[in-house]
């Protein structure tokens, strides 16, 4: 005979489920409102985020200078100028060799296009010059008919470039002020908050800062591994501009997906116009293998170790961030997940019950202990 359900327990379970569902719904609504506010303030939030990430990268040198007697303002200014010089040096390291070999590259591109035309004219495609000219004329007509949309795209692109320049300038200024006044932020924040918040919020902020630093360092290690392996493959194949391509690969590693695609496209193009189709295909295979190792092995392992996240969580965070916000979402997915984990772990620490000490049955003094 099966036991019947207890009406009181069933009612209590339903009420508990309803209460938990309502509380969870309220939390989700508040999270949606917070995300909406961030979207409305994105023109300020994005430079702030970039400035924080740059600060985590340059803070160790600033801390070293301040520990050796430098005043905050000169130390921050010196590190900012050095950072700008390093960035300019990296750009020059990439641009100067490319400019010096631009004639050879242009000649190689023309020869590559002619080779493709000759290959297309033969079997199995058998595409003649008349068909190529017809396709070219059709393309010209289509371009002429879509001048308006092209102008709109150019204006949009110029607006994006201008917005990127403004974001960069604001991020650099914020980095300077963070380097100069960063150590005074937590004491100031402690004085502004009441009660227990004066203790909890600074502790969480300090842990979040350490986590951001771990993210930047791990991303730099991943970019260095990409640059070494891809640069080694290019050097073995005899592809020109190995050092600029390796530097470009390292820098592009800080921009997920698009950075890797851009650096890989440049490397394959240079291999095509300088070494031929076979070496270009080999370079493409090397880049695909290295990128797969980065996305599925290096990045999850290094970031999971440095950020305290499981490798599967890192993969899922990048996938979710990319689907929600594109390149920016992919860039911020891992640090955001790590910061959420920091807050969650701190809440667990505060809400957890202290461990109970094991009770010992001590015999009273003078009492007889049975044998």
C-alpha positions as CSV (number, residue, x, y, z in Angstrom):
1,X,0.0,0.0,0.0
2,X,1.6,3.3,-1.1
3,X,1.8,6.2,1.3
4,X,-0.4,9.2,0.6
5,X,0.9,12.7,0.3
6,X,0.9,14.9,3.4
7,X,-1.3,18.0,2.6
8,X,0.6,20.2,5.1
9,X,4.1,19.3,3.7
10,X,2.9,19.7,0.1
11,X,1.4,23.2,0.8
12,X,4.6,24.2,2.5
13,X,6.7,23.0,-0.4
14,X,4.6,25.0,-2.9
15,X,4.8,28.1,-0.8
16,X,8.5,27.8,-0.5
17,X,8.9,27.3,-4.3
18,X,6.7,30.3,-4.9
19,X,8.6,32.5,-2.6
20,X,12.0,31.4,-4.0
21,X,10.7,31.9,-7.6
22,X,9.5,35.4,-6.7
23,X,12.8,36.3,-5.1
24,X,14.7,34.9,-8.0
25,X,12.5,36.9,-10.5
26,X,13.2,40.1,-8.5
27,X,16.9,39.5,-8.6
28,X,16.8,38.9,-12.4
29,X,14.7,42.1,-12.8
30,X,17.3,44.1,-10.8
31,X,20.1,42.6,-12.9
32,X,18.3,43.5,-16.1
33,X,17.9,47.1,-14.8
34,X,21.6,47.3,-13.9
35,X,22.6,46.0,-17.4
36,X,20.2,48.6,-18.9
37,X,21.8,51.4,-16.9
38,X,25.3,50.2,-18.0
39,X,24.2,50.3,-21.6
40,X,22.9,53.8,-21.3
41,X,26.2,54.8,-19.6
42,X,28.4,52.8,-22.0
43,X,30.3,55.8,-23.3
44,X,31.7,56.3,-19.8
45,X,31.8,52.7,-18.7
46,X,33.9,51.4,-21.6
47,X,36.8,53.9,-21.2
48,X,36.6,53.2,-17.4
49,X,37.0,49.4,-18.1
50,X,39.8,49.9,-20.6
51,X,41.6,52.3,-18.1
52,X,41.3,49.7,-15.3
53,X,42.7,47.0,-17.6
54,X,45.6,49.2,-18.6
55,X,46.2,50.2,-15.0
56,X,46.5,46.5,-14.0
57,X,49.2,46.1,-16.7
58,X,51.2,49.2,-15.7
59,X,50.7,49.2,-11.9
60,X,53.6,46.9,-11.0
61,X,56.2,49.4,-12.4
62,X,54.4,52.3,-10.7
63,X,54.4,50.5,-7.4
64,X,58.1,49.8,-7.8
65,X,58.9,53.5,-8.4
66,X,56.7,54.6,-5.5
67,X,58.4,52.1,-3.2
68,X,61.8,53.6,-4.2
69,X,60.9,57.1,-3.2
70,X,59.1,58.5,-6.2
71,X,56.1,60.8,-5.6
72,X,52.7,59.5,-6.9
73,X,52.3,62.1,-9.7
74,X,55.9,61.8,-11.2
75,X,55.7,58.0,-11.0
76,X,52.3,57.8,-12.7
77,X,53.4,60.3,-15.4
78,X,56.6,58.4,-16.1
79,X,54.9,55.1,-16.4
80,X,52.2,56.6,-18.7
81,X,54.8,58.1,-21.0
82,X,56.8,54.8,-21.0
83,X,53.6,53.0,-21.9
84,X,52.9,55.3,-24.8
85,X,56.5,55.0,-26.0
86,X,56.2,51.2,-25.9
87,X,53.0,51.3,-27.9
88,X,54.5,53.6,-30.4
89,X,57.6,51.3,-30.6
90,X,55.4,48.3,-31.3
91,X,53.5,50.2,-34.0
92,X,56.8,51.3,-35.6
93,X,58.2,47.7,-35.3
94,X,55.2,46.6,-37.4
95,X,54.9,49.5,-39.8
96,X,58.5,50.2,-40.7
97,X,59.4,46.7,-42.1
98,X,56.0,46.5,-43.9
99,X,56.6,49.9,-45.5
100,X,60.2,49.0,-46.5
101,X,58.9,45.9,-48.3
102,X,55.7,47.4,-49.6
103,X,57.0,47.4,-53.2
104,X,57.8,43.7,-53.1
105,X,54.5,42.9,-51.4
106,X,52.5,44.9,-54.0
107,X,54.4,43.1,-56.8
108,X,53.7,39.8,-55.1
109,X,50.0,40.7,-54.9
110,X,49.8,41.5,-58.6
111,X,51.6,38.3,-59.5
112,X,49.3,36.3,-57.2
113,X,46.2,37.8,-58.9
114,X,47.7,37.0,-62.3
115,X,48.4,33.4,-61.1
116,X,44.8,33.1,-59.9
117,X,43.5,34.3,-63.3
118,X,45.7,31.8,-65.2
119,X,44.6,29.0,-62.9
120,X,40.9,30.0,-63.3
121,X,41.3,30.0,-67.1
122,X,42.4,26.4,-67.1
123,X,40.6,23.2,-66.3
124,X,38.4,22.5,-64.4
125,X,37.0,26.0,-64.2
126,X,37.8,27.2,-67.7
127,X,36.8,30.8,-66.9
128,X,37.8,33.0,-69.8
129,X,38.9,36.7,-69.8
130,X,35.4,37.7,-71.2
131,X,33.7,36.1,-68.2
132,X,36.1,37.8,-65.8
133,X,35.6,41.1,-67.5
134,X,31.8,40.6,-67.4
135,X,32.0,39.8,-63.7
136,X,34.2,42.9,-63.1
137,X,31.7,45.1,-65.0
138,X,28.8,43.7,-63.1
139,X,30.7,44.4,-59.8
140,X,31.4,48.0,-60.9
141,X,27.7,48.5,-61.8
142,X,26.7,47.1,-58.4
143,X,29.1,49.4,-56.6
144,X,27.8,52.4,-58.5
145,X,24.2,51.5,-57.7
146,X,25.0,51.2,-54.0
147,X,27.0,54.4,-53.5
148,X,24.5,55.7,-50.9
149,X,24.9,52.7,-48.7
150,X,28.6,52.8,-49.1
151,X,28.7,56.5,-48.0
152,X,26.6,55.5,-45.0
153,X,29.0,52.7,-44.2
154,X,32.0,55.0,-44.5
155,X,30.4,57.6,-42.2
156,X,29.6,54.9,-39.7
157,X,33.1,53.6,-39.9
158,X,34.5,57.1,-39.4
159,X,32.2,57.6,-36.4
160,X,33.5,54.3,-35.0
161,X,37.1,55.3,-35.5
162,X,36.4,58.7,-33.8
163,X,34.7,56.9,-30.9
164,X,37.7,54.6,-30.6
165,X,40.1,57.5,-30.5
166,X,38.0,59.3,-27.8
167,X,37.8,56.1,-25.8
168,X,41.6,55.6,-26.0
169,X,42.3,59.1,-24.9
170,X,39.9,58.9,-22.0
171,X,41.3,55.5,-21.0
172,X,44.9,56.9,-20.9
173,X,43.9,59.8,-18.8
174,X,42.0,57.5,-16.4
175,X,45.0,55.2,-16.3
176,X,47.2,58.1,-15.2
177,X,44.7,59.1,-12.4
178,X,44.3,55.5,-11.3
179,X,48.1,55.1,-11.1
180,X,48.4,58.4,-9.2
181,X,45.5,58.1,-6.8
182,X,44.7,54.4,-6.8
183,X,46.1,53.5,-3.3
184,X,43.9,56.2,-1.8
185,X,40.7,54.9,-3.3
186,X,40.0,52.1,-0.7
187,X,40.6,54.3,2.4
188,X,38.3,57.0,0.8
189,X,35.7,54.4,0.0
190,X,35.8,53.1,3.6
191,X,35.1,56.6,4.9
192,X,32.1,57.0,2.6
193,X,30.2,53.8,3.5
194,X,28.2,53.2,6.6
195,X,28.2,50.2,8.9
196,X,29.4,46.9,7.7
197,X,29.6,48.1,4.1
198,X,32.7,50.0,5.1
199,X,34.4,46.7,5.7
200,X,32.8,44.4,3.0
201,X,33.0,46.7,0.0
202,X,36.7,47.5,0.2
203,X,37.6,43.9,0.8
204,X,35.6,42.8,-2.3
205,X,37.1,45.7,-4.3
206,X,40.7,44.7,-3.4
207,X,40.0,41.1,-4.4
208,X,38.4,42.2,-7.7
209,X,41.6,44.3,-8.4
210,X,43.8,41.3,-7.8
211,X,41.6,39.2,-10.1
212,X,41.8,41.8,-12.9
213,X,45.6,41.8,-12.6
214,X,45.6,38.0,-12.9
215,X,43.4,38.2,-16.0
216,X,45.7,40.7,-17.8
217,X,48.8,38.6,-16.9
218,X,47.2,35.4,-18.1
219,X,46.1,37.0,-21.4
220,X,49.7,38.3,-21.9
221,X,51.0,34.8,-21.4
222,X,48.5,33.4,-23.9
223,X,49.5,36.1,-26.4
224,X,53.2,35.3,-25.9
225,X,52.6,31.6,-26.6
226,X,50.7,32.5,-29.8
227,X,53.4,34.8,-31.0
228,X,56.2,32.3,-30.3
229,X,54.5,29.3,-32.0
230,X,53.2,31.2,-35.0
231,X,56.5,33.2,-35.3
232,X,58.5,30.0,-35.2
233,X,56.4,28.4,-37.9
234,X,56.8,31.5,-40.1
235,X,60.5,31.5,-39.5
236,X,60.9,27.9,-40.5
237,X,58.9,28.5,-43.7
238,X,61.1,31.5,-44.6
239,X,58.1,34.0,-44.6
240,X,59.3,37.6,-44.4
241,X,58.4,40.1,-41.7
242,X,58.5,37.4,-39.0
243,X,59.1,39.8,-36.1
244,X,56.3,42.3,-37.0
245,X,53.9,39.4,-37.5
246,X,54.8,37.9,-34.1
247,X,54.4,41.2,-32.4
248,X,51.0,41.7,-34.2
249,X,49.9,38.3,-33.0
250,X,50.9,39.1,-29.4
251,X,49.0,42.4,-29.4
252,X,46.0,41.0,-31.2
253,X,45.6,38.3,-28.5
254,X,44.1,40.9,-26.2
255,X,41.2,41.3,-28.6
256,X,39.5,37.9,-28.8
257,X,38.3,36.4,-32.1
258,X,38.7,39.5,-34.3
259,X,42.3,40.0,-33.2
260,X,43.3,36.4,-34.0
261,X,41.4,36.5,-37.3
262,X,43.1,39.8,-38.3
263,X,46.6,38.6,-37.4
264,X,46.1,35.3,-39.1
265,X,44.8,36.9,-42.3
266,X,47.8,39.2,-42.5
267,X,50.2,36.3,-42.0
268,X,48.5,34.2,-44.6
269,X,48.4,37.1,-47.1
270,X,52.1,37.8,-46.7
271,X,53.0,34.1,-47.0
272,X,50.9,34.0,-50.2
273,X,52.5,36.9,-52.0
274,X,56.0,36.1,-50.9
275,X,56.3,32.3,-50.8
276,X,53.3,31.0,-52.8
277,X,50.1,29.2,-52.3
278,X,51.6,26.0,-50.7
279,X,53.4,27.9,-47.9
280,X,50.3,30.1,-47.4
281,X,48.2,27.0,-46.9
282,X,50.8,25.7,-44.4
283,X,50.8,29.0,-42.6
284,X,47.0,28.8,-42.4
285,X,47.2,25.3,-41.0
286,X,49.7,26.4,-38.4
287,X,47.5,29.4,-37.3
288,X,44.4,27.2,-37.1
289,X,46.2,24.6,-34.9
290,X,47.7,27.3,-32.6
291,X,44.4,29.1,-32.3
292,X,42.6,25.8,-31.5
293,X,45.3,25.1,-28.9
294,X,44.9,28.6,-27.5
295,X,41.1,28.5,-27.3
296,X,40.7,25.0,-26.0
297,X,44.0,24.3,-24.0
298,X,46.2,27.3,-23.2
299,X,43.6,30.0,-22.4
300,X,41.3,27.8,-20.3
301,X,44.2,26.3,-18.4
302,X,46.1,29.5,-17.7
303,X,43.1,31.6,-17.0
304,X,41.4,29.0,-14.9
305,X,44.5,28.7,-12.8
306,X,45.1,32.5,-12.4
307,X,41.4,33.4,-12.0
308,X,40.2,30.5,-9.9
309,X,37.7,29.5,-12.7
310,X,37.3,26.0,-14.1
311,X,38.4,25.7,-17.8
312,X,34.8,24.8,-18.8
313,X,33.5,28.0,-17.2
314,X,36.0,30.1,-19.2
315,X,34.9,28.5,-22.4
316,X,31.2,29.0,-21.6
317,X,31.8,32.6,-20.5
318,X,33.6,33.5,-23.8
319,X,30.9,31.9,-25.8
320,X,28.1,33.6,-23.9
321,X,29.8,37.0,-24.0
322,X,30.4,36.8,-27.7
323,X,26.8,35.8,-28.4
324,X,25.4,38.7,-26.2
325,X,27.8,41.5,-27.0
326,X,30.1,40.5,-29.9
327,X,33.8,41.3,-29.6
328,X,33.4,43.4,-26.5
329,X,31.5,40.7,-24.8
330,X,34.2,38.2,-25.7
331,X,36.8,40.5,-24.3
332,X,35.0,41.2,-21.0
333,X,33.4,37.7,-20.5
334,X,36.2,36.1,-18.6
335,X,37.0,39.0,-16.2
336,X,33.3,39.6,-15.6
337,X,32.9,35.9,-14.7
338,X,35.9,36.1,-12.5
339,X,34.6,39.1,-10.7
340,X,31.2,37.4,-10.2
341,X,33.0,34.5,-8.7
342,X,34.9,36.8,-6.3
343,X,31.7,38.3,-5.1
344,X,30.0,34.9,-4.8
345,X,32.9,33.5,-2.8
346,X,32.9,36.4,-0.4
347,X,29.2,36.1,0.1
348,X,29.6,32.4,0.9
349,X,32.4,33.2,3.4
350,X,30.1,35.7,5.2
351,X,27.0,33.5,5.2
352,X,28.7,30.2,6.1
353,X,28.4,29.0,9.6
354,X,31.6,28.6,11.6
355,X,32.6,24.9,11.9
356,X,31.4,23.3,15.1
357,X,34.0,21.9,17.5
358,X,33.6,18.2,18.3
359,X,32.0,17.6,21.6
360,X,34.1,15.7,24.1
361,X,32.6,13.8,27.0
362,X,34.8,14.8,29.8
363,X,34.4,12.9,33.1
364,X,33.7,15.1,36.2
365,X,36.5,15.6,38.5
366,X,36.7,13.0,41.2
367,X,34.1,10.8,39.5
368,X,34.8,7.1,39.1
369,X,35.6,6.1,35.5
370,X,34.1,2.7,34.8
371,X,36.6,0.0,33.7
